Amino acid sequence: MKTNLRFLLMLMLPLMSFLLGACSSSQEIIIQGAEATFHKGLRLLEKRSYLDARSELDIVVKQYPASAYADSAQFYLAQTYYETHEYITAAFEFGNVFRNYPSSRLAPDARFKIAMCYAAQSPRPQLDQEDTRKAIESFQNFIDYYPGSPLVSNAEKEITKLRNKLAKKDFEIAKLYNTLGYYRAAIVYYDVILEKYHDSDVADLAALGKVKALLERHRNVEAKAALVKFYASYPDSPAKAEANKLARSLNLDINKLSNVN
């Protein structure tokens, strides 16, 4: 019995060696295939052959999902859509990076790029600003998830730019109401800017606009208080000359106002 067992083992050893060798060879082929296809896709991306790059990178993602190149291929696949201004699809594909590869080193960059996709779709201030708000929310989410990322400062700058756009949107509405003589409604929008976007590029103009709207409604006491606040909040405003005219019309001492701190 022992002799038969030894004989069987001797017969099986070459077969096992062959199978192990075949598996190792097959694994090597897979690794080489993923690597070659990925780098080909990258070269095409660098040459701005976005559709061809997309095809190669998609092969890596779908045919070699367990390879070391899968997460990078997914990221650069998303980038091909970003480069061709297909921002909705790009945002979805960037999302697949941290959904499918949460431990990837590219997960923070992917979340940042999603915010950039929304920012790229943000329209001029006169139009609907839904994408602007989504971009701000996405940049803030990125900062919350990755506070130590070197991209945080970029995200903060983008948020500032986008908040300026929202402030300008409200400022345009306030000016329109002002022109139409709806001063109460104009004041409401000026107040929104002063409360939510007090550090925006149009905050000083909103403060001065509020003063003028209050004067139109003959609310001089409130107008004086709003003008004093303007001098205190925006001492270097380019609109200072216009503010001085209003101060003189209200019998306010310009020198004292300029020294308010």
Buried (B, 14 or more C-beta within 10 A) or exposed (E): EEEEEEEEEEEEEEEEEEEEEEEEEEEEEBBEBBBEBBEBBBEBBEEEBBEBBBBBBBBBBEEBBEBEBBBBBBBBBBBBBBBBEBBEBBBBBBBBBBEBBEEBEBBBBBBBBBBBBBBBBBEEBEEEBEBBBBBBBBBBBBBEEBEEBEBBEBBEEBBBBBBBBBBBBBBBBBBEBBEEEBBEBBBBBBBBBBEBBBEBBBBBBBBBBBBBBBBBEEBEEBBBEBBBBBBEBBBEBEBBEBBBEBBEEBEBEBEEBEEEE
